[in-house]
Amino acid sequence: MITDPTPGILRPSEPSRVQETMFALNEALMVGSVRQHEFTEAAEHLNAQLIAEIAERKRAQQDLAAAKDEVSQYAQRLEEMVRERTGQLRETINELEEFSYGVSHDLRAPLRAMQSYSQFLVDEYGTQLDEKGVNYLHQIMRSAVRLDHLIQDVLNYTRILHSALPMQPVDLDRLVRDIIETYPNGLPIKPQITIRGTLPKVMGNEALLTQCISNLLGNGAKFVAPGITPQLEIAAEERRECVRVWFKDNGIGIASENHERIFRLLERIHPATEYEGTGIGLTIVRKAVERMGAQVGFDSELGKGSSFWIQLRKG
């Protein structure tokens, strides 16, 4: 058995293992250094991107704030312009209304003179004119009357559009009976008017209701076949919180294709040579009812009369 004569001294194989360990450590350090450098570069790159993104967002916020401020200033200028133009438009409308009232009243004076002088000619000099001359005078008189009615209806329509509108309970039964008592007797055939029961109180404006009822009764008495006595019936029915008032007649009725036209301004569905009118009466009814917050409608069939109604709140 051979023993090592110098104990404590490394054998030749031990230095090689140390060197391998050192090489491994150096290699690991080098790899770690490279990785650290790569991580540092990536972090710097990400940091630069974040800085750029933050700067871009700040610019976007500044641009948005500037845009909001510009829009706000533009809206303010536009609002001021609208107020200014609205004031100018209101002044113009008032001036036009005053002008139209003045012109309308001024026009009625010569129209009445035309009627009076035409009637004077017929009465005093009718025997000196032939039949054609007398017919011409009657045509002048009828045209003057028709134009006078048109002017009155236009004035009534304008008054309804712009007048003050106090709403209060109205005794509909009393109002309708008063209107019937003062109903004009100048119609070719006096209508027979029937009131069914006692009409209830409603919420409305008495002046506008008077206009509506007068126009509906006038149409019912006017648009009848020749030689037929107008039969008018007024009745009311309660509908929850409302009252629907019916105005039925035995007139010529309205064809279904004309139902959408009758409430339009200056819309006529019958020739003026057959039935006189201005084409504004039902437009006045519709506008007056709308201003009272109510409703209007009708049922009608050609040759079978019409049933108009207005629906108002209970009084």
C-alpha positions in Angstrom: 0.0 0.0 0.0 1.4 3.3 -1.1 0.6 6.5 0.9 1.0 10.2 0.1 4.3 11.4 1.6 3.2 15.1 1.8 -0.3 15.4 3.4 -2.1 18.8 3.0 -0.8 19.5 -0.5 -3.4 19.6 -3.4 -3.2 16.9 -5.9 -2.7 17.9 -9.6 -6.4 17.2 -10.4 -7.8 19.9 -8.0 -6.6 23.1 -9.9 -8.4 22.1 -13.1 -11.8 21.9 -11.2 -11.1 25.4 -9.7 -10.4 26.8 -13.2 -13.6 25.3 -14.6 -15.5 26.8 -11.7 -13.9 30.2 -12.4 -14.6 30.0 -16.1 -18.2 29.2 -15.3 -18.5 32.1 -13.0 -17.0 34.5 -15.5 -19.2 33.2 -18.2 -22.3 33.6 -16.0 -21.2 37.2 -15.1 -20.7 38.0 -18.8 -24.1 36.6 -19.7 -25.7 38.5 -16.8 -24.0 41.7 -17.9 -25.2 41.3 -21.4 -28.7 40.5 -20.2 -28.6 43.5 -17.9 -27.6 45.7 -20.8 -30.4 44.3 -22.9 -32.9 44.9 -20.0 -31.6 48.4 -19.6 -32.0 49.2 -23.3 -35.5 47.8 -23.3 -36.4 49.8 -20.2 -35.0 53.0 -21.7 -36.9 52.3 -24.9 -40.2 51.7 -23.0 -39.5 54.8 -20.9 -39.0 56.9 -24.1 -42.2 55.5 -25.5 -44.1 56.4 -22.4 -42.6 59.9 -22.3 -43.6 60.4 -26.0 -47.1 59.0 -25.3 -47.6 61.3 -22.3 -46.5 64.3 -24.3 -48.8 63.3 -27.1 -51.7 63.0 -24.7 -50.9 66.4 -23.2 -50.9 67.9 -26.7 -54.2 66.2 -27.4 -55.7 67.5 -24.2 -54.5 71.0 -25.0 -55.9 70.8 -28.5 -59.2 69.5 -27.1 -59.4 72.3 -24.5 -58.6 74.8 -27.2 -61.3 73.3 -29.5 -63.9 73.3 -26.6 -63.0 77.0 -25.9 -63.4 77.8 -29.6 -66.8 76.0 -29.8 -68.0 77.7 -26.6 -67.0 81.1 -28.1 -68.7 80.3 -31.4 -71.8 79.1 -29.6 -71.9 82.3 -27.6 -71.5 84.4 -30.7 -74.2 82.3 -32.4 -76.6 82.7 -29.5 -76.1 86.5 -29.5 -76.7 86.5 -33.3 -79.9 84.5 -32.8 -81.1 86.9 -30.1 -80.4 89.9 -32.3 -82.0 88.3 -35.4 -85.0 87.2 -33.3 -85.5 90.7 -32.0 -85.3 92.2 -35.5 -87.7 89.5 -36.8 -90.1 90.3 -34.0 -90.0 94.0 -34.8 -90.6 93.2 -38.4 -93.6 91.0 -37.6 -95.1 93.7 -35.4 -94.6 96.3 -38.1 -96.2 93.9 -40.7 -99.1 93.2 -38.4 -99.7 96.9 -37.8 -99.5 97.5 -41.5 -101.8 94.6 -42.4 -104.4 95.9 -39.8 -104.2 99.4 -41.2 -104.4 98.2 -44.9 -107.3 95.8 -44.1 -109.3 98.5 -42.4 -108.5 101.0 -45.2 -109.6 98.4 -47.8 -113.0 97.8 -46.1 -114.0 101.4 -46.5 -113.9 101.5 -50.4 -115.5 98.0 -50.5 -118.4 99.2 -48.5 -118.6 102.2 -50.8 -118.7 99.9 -53.8 -121.5 97.9 -52.3 -123.5 101.0 -51.4 -123.1 102.7 -54.8 -123.8 99.5 -56.6 -127.0 99.1 -54.6 -127.8 102.7 -55.3 -127.5 102.2 -59.0 -129.7 99.1 -58.9 -132.4 100.9 -56.9 -132.4 104.3 -58.6 -131.3 103.5 -62.2 -132.1 99.8 -62.5 -135.0 100.5 -64.9 -132.7 102.4 -67.2 -130.3 99.4 -67.6 -130.8 96.3 -69.5 -130.7 92.9 -67.8 -127.0 92.5 -68.5 -126.1 95.8 -66.9 -128.1 94.9 -63.7 -126.3 91.6 -63.6 -123.0 93.3 -63.8 -123.9 95.5 -60.8 -125.0 92.5 -58.8 -121.8 90.8 -59.6 -119.8 93.8 -58.4 -121.8 93.8 -55.2 -121.3 90.0 -54.6 -117.5 90.4 -55.3 -117.3 93.3 -52.9 -119.1 91.3 -50.2 -116.9 88.3 -50.7 -113.7 90.4 -50.5 -115.0 92.1 -47.4 -115.6 88.7 -45.8 -112.2 87.5 -46.7 -110.6 90.6 -45.1 -112.6 90.0 -41.9 -111.6 86.4 -41.8 -107.9 87.3 -42.3 -108.1 89.8 -39.5 -109.8 87.2 -37.2 -107.2 84.6 -38.0 -104.4 87.0 -37.3 -106.1 88.1 -34.0 -106.3 84.4 -32.9 -102.7 83.8 -33.6 -101.4 86.7 -31.5 -104.1 87.7 -29.0 -103.8 87.1 -25.3 -105.6 83.8 -24.3 -107.0 83.7 -20.7 -108.5 80.3 -20.0 -111.5 80.0 -17.7 -114.6 77.9 -17.1 -117.2 78.7 -19.8 -121.0 77.9 -19.6 -121.2 76.2 -23.0 -125.0 75.9 -22.8 -125.5 79.6 -22.3 -122.9 80.5 -24.9 -124.4 78.3 -27.6 -128.0 79.6 -26.9 -126.8 83.2 -27.1 -125.0 82.5 -30.4 -128.2 80.9 -31.8 -130.4 83.8 -30.7 -128.2 86.3 -32.4 -127.7 84.1 -35.5 -128.0 86.1 -38.7 -131.3 85.8 -40.6 -129.9 86.7 -44.0 -129.5 83.1 -45.1 -131.7 81.9 -48.1 -133.3 79.3 -45.8 -133.2 79.8 -42.0 -131.6 76.7 -40.4 -133.4 74.6 -37.8 -131.1 74.2 -34.8 -131.6 71.6 -32.0 -129.6 71.4 -28.8 -129.7 67.9 -27.2 -129.9 68.2 -23.4 -128.0 70.8 -21.4 -124.4 71.4 -22.5 -121.8 71.2 -19.7 -119.2 73.7 -18.7 -115.8 73.5 -20.3 -112.4 75.1 -19.9 -111.7 77.6 -22.7 -111.6 81.1 -24.0 -115.1 82.5 -24.5 -114.1 84.7 -27.5 -112.4 81.8 -29.3 -115.2 79.4 -28.5 -117.7 81.9 -29.9 -115.7 82.1 -33.1 -115.5 78.3 -33.4 -119.1 77.7 -32.8 -120.3 80.5 -35.1 -118.1 79.1 -37.9 -119.2 75.5 -37.5 -122.9 76.5 -37.4 -122.3 78.8 -40.4 -120.8 76.0 -42.5 -123.5 73.6 -41.5 -126.2 76.0 -42.6 -124.4 77.0 -45.8 -123.2 73.7 -47.4 -126.6 72.1 -48.0 -128.2 71.0 -51.3 -130.4 73.6 -53.0 -133.9 73.9 -51.6 -133.0 71.8 -48.5 -133.7 73.2 -45.0 -130.5 73.1 -42.9 -131.0 70.8 -39.9 -128.3 71.4 -37.3 -127.9 69.4 -34.1 -125.6 70.2 -31.1 -124.9 67.6 -28.4 -122.2 66.9 -25.9 -120.7 63.7 -24.4 -118.3 63.4 -21.5 -115.0 61.5 -22.1 -113.1 61.1 -18.8 -111.7 64.5 -18.1 -112.9 66.0 -21.3 -116.1 67.0 -23.1 -116.7 66.4 -26.8 -119.2 68.8 -28.4 -120.8 67.6 -31.7 -122.1 69.8 -34.5 -124.1 67.6 -36.9 -125.7 68.7 -40.1 -127.7 67.4 -43.1 -125.4 69.1 -45.6 -123.7 67.9 -48.8 -120.9 66.1 -46.8 -117.2 65.9 -47.7 -115.7 63.3 -49.9 -113.0 61.1 -48.3 -110.3 62.4 -50.7 -110.9 66.0 -49.4 -110.8 65.2 -45.7 -107.2 66.3 -45.3 -107.7 69.6 -47.1 -110.6 71.2 -45.3 -108.6 72.7 -42.3 -105.9 74.2 -44.6 -105.7 78.0 -45.1 -107.6 79.3 -48.1 -108.4 75.8 -49.2 -111.7 75.5 -51.0 -113.3 72.2 -52.0 -116.4 73.7 -53.6 -116.5 76.3 -56.4 -117.3 79.9 -55.2 -120.1 80.0 -57.8 -121.9 77.2 -55.9 -121.1 78.0 -52.2 -119.8 81.3 -51.0 -116.9 81.3 -48.6 -113.3 82.4 -48.1 -111.6 79.1 -47.3 -110.5 80.4 -43.9 -113.4 79.5 -41.6 -112.3 76.0 -40.7 -108.7 77.1 -40.5 -109.8 79.6 -37.8 -111.6 76.8 -35.9 -108.5 74.6 -36.0 -106.1 77.3 -34.9 -108.5 78.6 -32.1 -108.9 75.0 -30.8 -105.2 74.4 -30.8 -104.5 77.6 -28.9 -107.0 76.4 -26.2 -105.1 73.1 -25.9 -108.1 71.3 -27.3 -108.8 69.0 -30.3 -111.0 69.2 -33.3 -112.2 66.6 -35.8 -115.1 65.4 -37.9 -116.8 62.5 -39.5 -118.3 63.0 -43.0 -119.4 61.2 -46.1 -120.3 62.8 -49.4 -124.0 63.3 -49.7 -124.7 62.2 -46.0 -123.9 65.3 -44.0 -121.0 66.0 -41.6 -120.4 65.7 -37.8 -117.8 68.1 -36.6 -116.6 68.0 -33.0 -114.4 69.9 -30.6 -113.1 68.3 -27.5 -112.2 70.5 -24.5 -111.3 69.9 -20.8 -114.2 69.9 -18.3 -114.9 73.2 -16.6 
